Structure formats: structure tokens, C-alpha cells
Amino acid sequence: MVVNTKDTHQTSQRETNRQADELYARYGKPLEAEHDGEFVAISTQGGIVHAPTLQQVLDLSLEQLGPGSYVFKLGADRSVFRWR
């Protein structure tokens, strides 16, 4: 049996992007008015932490949300990365 890892990776990346878009629309977008330009970490369960710097939001995310959160810059188009 041959497994095409490129297709599997692309499918996985599409799913990650879809999940990031949904989380940002639901939890990040409402924060833009008051916190535009700040960073936010959003867990897959909807937990949120935000801070003015990336380092601060990473520290808070690990402390309060644990691994697996998505990190965004509020007002930007895409997630910065997924914190595993």
C-alpha cells in the first residue's frame, strides 16, 4: 500500500487553516475593536488570553490554556502559528 504523504499533509494543513479561521471569527474578531494589534491565543475549546506582545501571549497561553492553542495578531489575516 502506498500512502501519499503530500496529500495527507495538504489535507491536514487545510483542516488546521479551517479550524484557525473558525476560531478567529468566533473569538478573535470581537476583540479587534479594543485590542487591535495585540496578540491572542485561542484554544480549540474557546479559551482566550491576549497580551500586547507575542512573548507575553505565548507565556500566558502555556500557563492558562496548555498546548494546542492558535496564536493570532488581532486585525491580521491569518494565525501566527499553532502552539503545540
Secondary structure by P-SEA (a helix, b strand, c coil): ccccaaaaaaaaaaaaaaaaaaaaaccccccccccccbbbbbcccbbbbbcccaaaaaaaaaaccccbbbbbcccccccccccc
